[in-house]
């Protein structure tokens, strides 16, 4: 895991670190939030773009897991970002209604407007929101970097599969420490 380069215009995409998903008192989730917050601070200090992504719903398609299920009612505050991320006025906020942050949002337009060519991705869940967003970034032609120690999935098999099999096909794989070191 060695990061080849950081492009002049890059963005950090933080996926679904919101109270309804990452709001539990879980040591691994808290570590992911902490690492993502540290990365966000470093990206901001370097004058780079930080994109905070939350999810406010799901696409309406029927799946094996939701067949016959009643619509989900989310509690108040479910979409609120974890406060540790310290949202800045210059950050981009993307609210999505599917796993991937590129589908049905203006994320690509926001990144292109800023001249971004490379994206670093962190968040929850590795095999859903993170992987879908990374796939979208790859398909849109961005250089994708996946910060694997700043992501989590409740399904450890899905997490490992994404990191070991999928992510090397989508981009570069690295750690928080390496990114922080490279950003200086």
ZIPECOR-V769866 format. One line per field, one symbol per residue. ss: DSSP state (H for helix, E for strand, L for the rest). phi: phi as a letter, one per 20 degrees, with the letter a starting at -180 (. if undefined). A space follows every 10 residues. Layout:
BEGIN
ss: ???
phi: ???
END
This chain:
BEGIN
ss: LLLLLLLLLE EEEEELLEHH HHLLLLHHHH HHHHHHHHHH HHHHHLLLEE EEEEELLLLL LLLLLLLLLL LLLLLLLLLL ELHHHLLLLL LEEEEELLLL LLLLLLHHHH HHHLLLLEEE EEEELHHHHH HHHHHHHHHL LLEEEEEEEE EELLLHHHHH HHHHHHHHHH LEEELHHHHH HHHL
phi: .cffadfgcc bddddlecgf ddefecgfff fffffffffg fffffemeed dddcddrbfe fecfedgnff gedefgngef ffffflgdge feddddcbfe eefmcdggff ffgemfdccd ccpcegecff fffffffffe nefdcdefed bbbfefffgf fffedegfee redbcggfff fffm
END
